[in-house]
């Protein structure tokens, strides 16, 4: 763990941090953890920008999972599957898209509702 860690951005499911000592960016999203140098983080952001979300959702309509958008991570036998909302959240974490006013939906609120 880096003693000089700085939080750059945070969302419901992820956090982007930077360690000034090791010069590494760490992107933790759900159960995934990526460590990038600056040029690797920029390349990952460019890859996210270049993804055609509508194409992938239409290309795999009968996939048994709701996650249909592949992100390759360098090894041919390992691919991360995400859905459109996860890609958009990753883009917001990396500040790729403009951050407009975003309204929460009921599923975004982590609250246990108890009827009396």
Legacy VTK file of the C-alpha trace (Angstrom):
# vtk DataFile Version 3.0
C-alpha trace
ASCII
DATASET POLYDATA
POINTS 116 float
0.000 0.000 0.000
1.334 3.367 -0.982
1.647 5.874 1.889
1.162 8.846 -0.430
-2.029 7.706 -2.150
-4.401 10.314 -3.536
-8.018 9.696 -4.555
-8.610 11.193 -8.007
-12.180 10.120 -8.613
-14.788 7.869 -7.070
-18.119 6.362 -8.073
-20.613 3.925 -6.609
-18.674 0.881 -7.822
-15.145 2.147 -8.287
-12.284 4.375 -7.290
-9.302 5.828 -9.167
-6.214 6.585 -7.093
-2.643 7.732 -7.731
0.466 6.866 -5.749
3.060 9.614 -5.999
5.809 7.310 -4.746
5.397 4.518 -7.320
3.822 6.768 -10.005
1.068 4.194 -10.488
-2.624 4.780 -11.031
-4.896 2.179 -9.481
-8.392 1.651 -10.834
-10.545 -0.558 -8.623
-13.918 -1.329 -10.153
-16.257 -3.902 -8.582
-13.998 -6.912 -8.109
-11.397 -5.814 -10.687
-8.174 -4.020 -9.880
-5.989 -2.439 -12.564
-2.622 -0.792 -11.992
-1.468 1.546 -14.745
1.389 3.853 -15.471
0.230 7.133 -17.001
0.656 6.001 -20.614
-1.186 2.738 -19.888
-4.081 4.595 -18.276
-4.322 6.877 -21.317
-4.302 3.848 -23.652
-7.031 2.177 -21.576
-9.105 5.375 -21.747
-8.645 5.530 -25.520
-9.750 1.907 -25.774
-12.896 2.675 -23.766
-13.589 5.674 -26.007
-13.258 3.568 -29.138
-15.720 0.873 -28.030
-18.919 0.832 -30.049
-21.407 -0.018 -27.321
-24.431 -0.388 -29.598
-22.511 -2.701 -31.938
-21.581 -5.123 -29.146
-25.060 -5.156 -27.677
-26.498 -6.037 -31.093
-23.690 -8.439 -32.056
-24.375 -10.753 -29.131
-28.159 -10.604 -28.640
-28.485 -14.216 -27.478
-25.586 -14.224 -25.035
-26.585 -15.913 -21.767
-25.444 -12.895 -19.752
-26.429 -9.236 -19.691
-22.758 -8.277 -19.980
-21.994 -8.308 -23.696
-19.224 -5.748 -24.226
-15.741 -7.328 -24.194
-12.630 -5.604 -22.888
-9.483 -7.540 -23.717
-6.682 -7.199 -21.214
-3.716 -8.346 -23.260
-4.047 -12.108 -22.937
-6.070 -13.859 -25.647
-7.667 -16.239 -23.178
-8.824 -13.560 -20.712
-11.573 -11.078 -21.580
-13.640 -8.952 -19.218
-17.332 -8.666 -20.082
-19.181 -5.528 -19.004
-22.500 -3.905 -19.772
-23.205 -0.451 -21.138
-23.771 1.130 -17.717
-20.466 -0.205 -16.431
-18.615 1.246 -19.423
-20.260 4.616 -18.839
-19.296 4.505 -15.158
-15.704 3.615 -16.046
-15.626 6.555 -18.463
-16.883 8.858 -15.716
-14.211 7.537 -13.355
-11.534 8.284 -15.936
-13.206 11.632 -16.740
-13.560 10.701 -20.402
-17.060 12.108 -20.771
-18.452 15.404 -19.597
-19.972 15.045 -16.193
-23.512 16.293 -16.637
-26.093 16.332 -13.885
-26.940 12.744 -13.229
-30.133 11.632 -11.553
-30.120 8.562 -9.354
-32.405 5.683 -10.058
-33.913 3.529 -7.337
-31.275 0.808 -7.854
-28.444 3.337 -7.300
-29.589 4.047 -3.758
-28.166 1.586 -1.267
-30.962 1.629 1.285
-32.899 -1.139 2.955
-36.564 -0.210 2.779
-38.720 -1.524 5.607
-42.471 -1.201 5.497
-44.185 -0.819 8.846
LINES 1 117
116 0 1 2 3 4 5 6 7 8 9 10 11 12 13 14 15 16 17 18 19 20 21 22 23 24 25 26 27 28 29 30 31 32 33 34 35 36 37 38 39 40 41 42 43 44 45 46 47 48 49 50 51 52 53 54 55 56 57 58 59 60 61 62 63 64 65 66 67 68 69 70 71 72 73 74 75 76 77 78 79 80 81 82 83 84 85 86 87 88 89 90 91 92 93 94 95 96 97 98 99 100 101 102 103 104 105 106 107 108 109 110 111 112 113 114 115
